[in-house]
Amino acid sequence: MNHKHHTADQIIEKLRQAEQEQGKGLTIDQVCRKLEVSRQTYYRWVNKYGGMKLEEVRRMRQLERENQRLKRIVADQALDISILKEVAKGKF
């Protein structure tokens, strides 16, 4: 199997397709072969995206970006506080 990077949209579409194929009576191995992914990848996708709708995934990505931005702000503020404490120690 080739190494491909799938977008969240593609993953959700493939999981929907997998549900349909399982409804037709195919086994997990057959479904994975049809989707061209490993069994491990399939289960990782189900754990992360199982039952999610496209809008929920987009919101999750937006929240992850916002969380990264806020973490950077906190780190910058902690550095500023540390620098100010060092400066204050030198004056006394």
C-alpha positions as CSV (number, residue, x, y, z in Angstrom):
1,M,0.0,0.0,0.0
2,N,1.2,3.5,-0.8
3,H,1.8,6.1,1.8
4,K,-0.8,8.8,1.3
5,H,-1.8,11.7,3.4
6,H,-5.6,12.0,3.5
7,T,-7.4,15.2,4.5
8,A,-10.1,15.0,7.2
9,D,-12.7,15.4,4.5
10,Q,-11.3,12.4,2.6
11,I,-11.1,10.3,5.8
12,I,-14.7,11.0,6.7
13,E,-15.8,10.1,3.2
14,K,-13.8,6.8,3.4
15,L,-15.3,5.9,6.8
16,R,-18.8,6.5,5.4
17,Q,-17.9,4.2,2.4
18,A,-16.6,1.6,4.9
19,E,-19.8,1.6,6.8
20,Q,-21.7,1.1,3.6
21,E,-19.4,-1.8,2.6
22,Q,-19.8,-3.4,6.0
23,G,-23.5,-3.1,5.7
24,K,-23.2,-5.2,2.5
25,G,-21.5,-7.9,4.5
26,L,-17.9,-7.3,3.8
27,T,-15.3,-8.0,6.5
28,I,-13.0,-5.3,7.9
29,D,-10.1,-6.7,5.9
30,Q,-12.0,-6.6,2.7
31,V,-13.2,-3.0,3.4
32,C,-9.6,-1.9,4.2
33,R,-8.4,-3.4,0.9
34,K,-11.2,-1.6,-1.0
35,L,-10.3,1.7,0.7
36,E,-6.6,1.1,0.1
37,V,-5.6,1.6,3.8
38,S,-4.2,-0.7,6.4
39,R,-6.3,-2.2,9.1
40,Q,-4.3,-0.1,11.7
41,T,-5.0,3.1,9.8
42,Y,-8.7,2.2,9.5
43,Y,-9.0,1.7,13.3
44,R,-7.0,4.9,14.0
45,W,-9.4,6.9,11.8
46,V,-12.4,5.3,13.5
47,N,-11.0,6.3,16.9
48,K,-10.3,9.8,15.8
49,Y,-13.1,10.6,13.4
50,G,-15.7,7.9,13.9
51,G,-19.2,9.3,14.1
52,M,-18.1,12.8,13.3
53,K,-19.6,15.0,10.7
54,L,-17.7,17.2,8.3
55,E,-18.7,20.4,10.2
56,E,-17.5,18.9,13.5
57,V,-14.1,18.0,12.0
58,R,-13.7,21.5,10.7
59,R,-14.6,23.0,14.1
60,M,-12.1,20.6,15.8
61,R,-9.3,21.8,13.5
62,Q,-10.3,25.4,14.1
63,L,-10.2,24.8,17.9
64,E,-6.8,23.1,17.6
65,R,-5.3,26.1,15.8
66,E,-6.8,28.5,18.4
67,N,-5.4,26.3,21.2
68,Q,-1.9,26.4,19.5
69,R,-2.1,30.2,19.3
70,L,-3.1,30.6,22.9
71,K,-0.3,28.3,24.0
72,R,2.2,30.5,22.2
73,I,0.8,33.6,23.9
74,V,1.1,32.0,27.3
75,A,4.6,30.9,26.6
76,D,5.6,34.4,25.5
77,Q,4.0,35.9,28.6
78,A,5.8,33.5,30.8
79,L,9.1,34.5,29.1
80,D,8.3,38.2,29.6
81,I,7.6,37.6,33.3
82,S,10.8,35.6,33.7
83,I,12.8,38.4,32.1
84,L,11.2,41.1,34.3
85,K,12.0,39.0,37.4
86,E,15.6,38.8,36.4
87,V,15.7,42.6,35.8
88,A,14.1,43.3,39.2
89,K,16.7,41.1,41.0
90,G,19.5,43.1,39.5
91,K,18.2,46.4,40.8
92,F,18.1,45.4,44.5
